[in-house]
Amino acid sequence: MKAEIITIGDEILIGQIIDTNSAYIAQELNKIGVSVYQITSVHDDKTHILEAFQAAEKNVDIVIITGGLGPTKDDITKTTLAQYFEDTLIHNKAVLENIKYLWKSFVKQPLLQVNIDQSLVLTKAIVLMNKSGSAPGMWLEKNNTVFISLPGVPYEMKALMSDEVLPRISQKFTLPFILHKTLLTYGLGESIIAERIKEWESALPESIKLAYLPNLGRVRLRLSSKGFDKQAVIAGVDTQVTALIPLISDVFVGFEEQSTIEQIIGNQLTKLGRTISIAESCTGGKIAESITAHSGASNYFKGGIVAYATDSKIDILKVNPQLIKSHSVVSTQVAEAMAENVRQLFTSDYGLATTGNAGPTKGGSEAEIGTVCIAIATPDGVFSQQFNFGKQRIRVVQKAVTMAFTLFQKEIF
């Protein structure tokens, strides 16, 4: 069972907005056994849209369209669908009542004709009621291909996918079971891991595919399989995972489907009944941000300080100025002082600190661009390591965040 996602709107093609809708739709379709064959973005142009519809109908079973359902003149999805299906548009009473309710309850402005016209739907369509907005979804069928039109507003699209689209697809089609199992690794590059596991990879059965997903200091290994016998699919993947883990045990930290490394660390700290605080310089608060992105972080995260300037390290973290003068602000000695002092400041069990030179200029340190020092203070002492993560600022910062989590994860397990 194959699907194509078509996004409509010039704003995507000129880079004004990022197409997050397609990623969400693809993930949700995959969960129920629908494979996405292609994702297409088209201009607000009738000819371009019609060409995309025609091509999709030849290739897939399901076409999901987002965008172009608004009240303005450049929103032409419905009229284009009417042309493609040789149909007419009529006002739908239930949709119009919903629009009137929304305007009365929330908009508090006059209901204009352009708003009323959002209740126009194709006569051949099954109307998908949009309880979160004024533009309804539509379900249409042509030559054994299902066309589903959804609003482009993300929260409206997601609600319709969950409440209307996915249940209808599951009811209409007999779908295979698709399984992805993603192993998280930190600290080794893609090529080194590939060399380690090449014999295992060569022996994989044809029904199981491996994908490498590298990203700045971490590599995700995704095993994928599908079939109509759910238990056989699960057993086949589990057998391969069991054989793979011993080959990467030193860098394997868990499964993506279960948790991220921040969650794994948080769960372990909770289990141990211990806490952590963070002192960041070159990472600019990104470590703390990653930790607090997950609910329950207050159980183990005491707090953090972004001591970006040298003065802040001295005034707030009480790093000895002589230490900075002797070793440079980017040094393992300063990182260790930051880690230990933030641990004491927040009375936490662990302190984690970063200081570095992300570039593009050296700033107040003579350390080479890309140099990052990471320190961890524990109840038993403090240790640190120095790294060089290259010369691209964004990559340096992200690699530093990744390595900080990697080192800390190894410390507490």
Secondary structure as UniProt FT lines:
FT   STRAND          2..8
FT   HELIX           10..13
FT   TURN            14..15
FT   HELIX           20..31
FT   TURN            32..33
FT   STRAND          35..42
FT   HELIX           46..59
FT   STRAND          62..66
FT   TURN            73..74
FT   HELIX           77..84
FT   TURN            85..86
FT   STRAND          89..91
FT   HELIX           93..102
FT   HELIX           103..107
FT   HELIX           113..116
FT   HELIX           117..119
FT   STRAND          120..122
FT   TURN            123..124
FT   STRAND          126..128
FT   TURN            131..132
FT   STRAND          137..142
FT   TURN            143..144
FT   STRAND          145..150
FT   HELIX           154..160
FT   HELIX           161..165
FT   HELIX           166..172
FT   STRAND          177..186
FT   HELIX           190..196
FT   HELIX           198..202
FT   TURN            206..207
FT   STRAND          209..214
FT   STRAND          218..227
FT   HELIX           230..244
FT   HELIX           245..248
FT   TURN            249..251
FT   STRAND          252..255
FT   TURN            256..258
FT   HELIX           261..272
FT   STRAND          276..280
FT   TURN            282..285
FT   HELIX           286..292
FT   TURN            295..296
FT   HELIX           297..299
FT   STRAND          301..306
FT   HELIX           310..315
FT   HELIX           321..327
FT   HELIX           332..345
FT   TURN            346..347
FT   STRAND          350..356
FT   TURN            363..364
FT   TURN            369..370
FT   STRAND          371..378
FT   TURN            379..380
FT   STRAND          381..388
FT   HELIX           393..412
//
